Amino acid sequence: MRFRTMLLAASAVLFLHASVAAAGTLNVAFDTTPNGGNYAPDNVVSVWIESSAGAFVKTIGRWANRRRTSLVAWTAASGAADADAVSGATRLNHATRLTVTWDLKNRAGVEVPDGTYTIRMELADRNSTTAAQNHQGTFTFVKNTTGSTQTTAGGGFNNVAITYSTAASTCNNGRLDAGETCDPPGSCPSSCAVATDACMPNVLLGSASVCTAACVVQAVTECANADGCCPGACTPANDSDCSSGPGSDGQDLYGGCATGNHGAPVLLVLLGLGLVLLRRRAR
């Protein structure tokens, strides 16, 4: 039972680590172009994230103030009052390259699950009433355990550089990010304390270089000589730590692995003495 409990605990730790290991950041840099509107070269821009199903996730960039309603597609997706928008002033031209960064969290501040996400961009340089009047850029990336970089263009947005970095790249920033067990690397364990139970040793997993080092208890299941443990399926024939038959993951008072009830012979002797005493009294 102890083996099963500890194995499940270790598995839970490893599963939790794997499930969040894909956390990181998304960086998008791009150039804009005029769309022929009456306010050009002045323009307003928005960038937001949608799920693979088209659901709004979060605004990650907006350069607009009074004329933000001209960003028709973005307004329809996010709502008229988008409190989480990263806002900047209306742009006077297209000279400056724009950059946005997303921490992979939704409006509620919760990290989104792994999967495919759409980066939506919109630019307006007139009082637009339909999304078709504006530049519309649509690009995708996959959030997983592997970083990626791509350069693309479309919808009036040029030189679109999309860089997805996994959690490993945030190591040594002095903050415990998703997927990390320690940070900075100097705070990571380099060895594990010796366990009091030889059958349940502490094992160092992960790596300090990527801030994932951790000590995890892992039950011994293999028969091996002189490791101080006699697993349940082992015998003196294949494990020198077992001295009296099949083991049960522990030591008994007879110097070997616990194999059964050593009190039975003692009980038989006591019963025999009791019978002798009863016969003497009967005489």
N, C-alpha and C positions, 0 to 999 in steps of 0.2 A: 504493500500500500504506500509506504514511504517513497519507494522508487517511482511509482506511478505519479504521485503528487508532485515530486520534484521535477520529473520529466515534463509534466504539463506546465509547471511554472516556468521552466526554462524555455519551452516552446512558445509560451505566451510572450515572454520578453523578446524573443527573436522575431515573432510575427509582428509585434508592435513596432519594432525597429524597422522591419521591412516595409510595413504599411505606410510609414511616414518618410521613408528615406528619399522619396522623390521630390521633397520640398526644395525650393530654391528661389530664383528670380527670373523674370522675363524682361529683357531690355529691347526696345524697339526704337530705331533711329530712321528718319525719312526726310525726303525733300518734297515740297509742295509745288504746284503749278497753278497759274491763273485759270479761271473757268469762264471768262468773258462776261462777268457780271458788271453792273453799273457802278459798283463800289470798288472794283479792282484798281490797284493791286491790294487794297485792304481786304482782309479775309478773316473768317472765323473757322476754327478747326476743333474737332472732337475725336477722341480715340476711346473705344470701350471694348470690353470682352463679352463674348457670348458663348454659351455651351454648344455642344455639337447638335443639340436639339433646337437651338436658336433662342434659348432663354437668356435674358440679360443677367450678367454676373456683376460687373463693376465698371465704372468709368475710370480710366487710368490717365487721362489727359484732356484738357479743354482750354482753348485759347479763344475766349468769347466773353462778352459782358452783356450789354443791352441787346445785341442782335443774336443771342444764342438760340432764339426760337427759329432762326433761319436754318439751323441744323435740324432739319425735319426728321430724318431717320433716327438720329440720336435722341431727340425729344420723345419720339414715340416709344423708343426702347427703354429709356431710363425714367421717364416721367418728367413733368415740367420742373419740379423742384428736386434736383439731384444733389443731396447734401454731401455725398462722398466724392464729388467731382474735384479733381485737381485742376484748379483754375488759373488762367493767365489772361492778360489783356488781349484785346483785339489786335491782330497783327497788321502792320502797315505795309508789308511786302512779303516776298518769298525768299529773301536773302539768307535767312537763318535756318539752318537744319534743325529739325525738332527731334527731341528725345524723350521717351517716357519709360518708366520702370514700374513693373507690377510685382507685388510680393506674393502673388498666387493666392490671395484671400478674397472672399466675396465681400459684399456690402456689410455683412454682420461681423467681419473680421475673422471668419473661419476659413482655414485653408481648404481649397477645392480639391476633390479627388483627382486621381490620375485620369487622363483621357485626352481627347482631341478638343481644342478650343479655337474659336474664331476671333481674330483681331479685326475689329471694324473701324474704319476711318471715314470721316466726312468733312468736306470743306465747302463753304458757301461764301460768295462775294456779291450777293444780291439779297433782296428780301424774298427768299424762297418760300413757296407754299407746298411744294412736293419734293420728295427725296430725289426724284429724277433730275431736278434742276441743279443738283450739287454733284461735286466729285464724290464718288463712293469707292472706297478701297476695302477689299475683303481678303484676308490672309489667314492661314491656319498654322498651328504648331501642336505638338504632342507633349503633354506633361507626363513624364515617366522617370525612370531612374537613370536615363542617359541624356546628357546635355546635347544640344544641337545648335547649329548656326545656318542661316539661309539668307540670301540676298535676292530680292524680287522686286516687282513693280506692277502697278495696275491701278485703274480708276483715277488717274491724275496724280498718283503718289509714286515718286521715283526713288530709286536706290534705297529700298526698304530693307534694312538690315535687322533681322530678328535673331536674337541670341537668348537661348534658354540655358540657364546654368543650374545644375543640381545642387543639393545641400552641401556636397563636399567642398565646393568652391567658397563657401562661407566660413570654413574652418579658420580659426585663429583670429576671429573678429571680436573676441571677448564676450560673445553673447551665445547662449545656448539655443541655437536654431533648431527647427524641426529636422529630425533625422540624426541629431548629434546626441551623444551621451556625456560629452565633456568639452569644454572650451574655456581658455586656450589649451593647446596641446599639453602644456606643462602641468595642467591639472588632471590629465588623464592617467589612469593607473598603468604602471609599467610591469606590475606583478600583482599577484593575488595572495591574500592571507591563506596560510595553511589551514585546511579544514580539520576539525576535530574527528570527523568521521572519514576514514580512508576510502569508504565506498561512495562518498559524495563530495569529491574535490571541487575547489573553486578553479575555474578555467578562464583564462584571459581571451576574450573574443574581440574582434574588430581591430582597429589600428588608431594609435594616437595621431598619426600624420593626417588623418582625415576626421579626427574628433569623434570616433565611434568606438573607442576602447571601453570595455566593460567586463567586470568579473561576474560570471554566471556559474551556478552550481550545475554540474553534469554528472549524473549517476554512472558508476563503473558497471559495465555489463559484460566485458570480456574477461576471460580467465587469464591471469598473468601471475607469474611467480614473484614473490617478494615485493608486492606493491601494498601490502597491508590490508588487502580487501579480499574477501571470499564471496563473490556474487552467488546468488541463489542456485544457479545451474551448474556450479563448479564443484569439483571433488578433489581429494588429495592427488589423484592421478594426473590432473592437468593444472592444478594451482597449489603451490606450496603453502599458501596461506590457509588452506583448508586442512585440518588435521584429523577430523573424525567423520568423514562422509560428506554428503551434499550440503552446501552452504545455505545461509538465509540472510546474507548481507549484514552479518554482525558476528561478534565473538561471544562464546558462552563461558561458563565457569570452568569448563573442562579443557580450556586452552585452544580450542579450534572453533570452527563455525558451528553455530547452533544447528543441531540435527533432529532433535526430538525431545521427549520427556525423560530426563535422567532421573526423575524422582520415583519412577515406577518400581525399581528394585528395592528401594528403601521402604516403600509402603508395604511390599510383600513381607519383608523381614519383620516389620512392626506387627503386622497381622499374625504372623507365626508366633511371636512372643506372647501376644494377647491370648491365643488359644492355649498355650502351655500354662499360663497363669490361671485360666479358667478351669482347666482340668485339675490343677493342684488344689484349688478351693473346693472343687466338687468332692474330693476325697475326704 
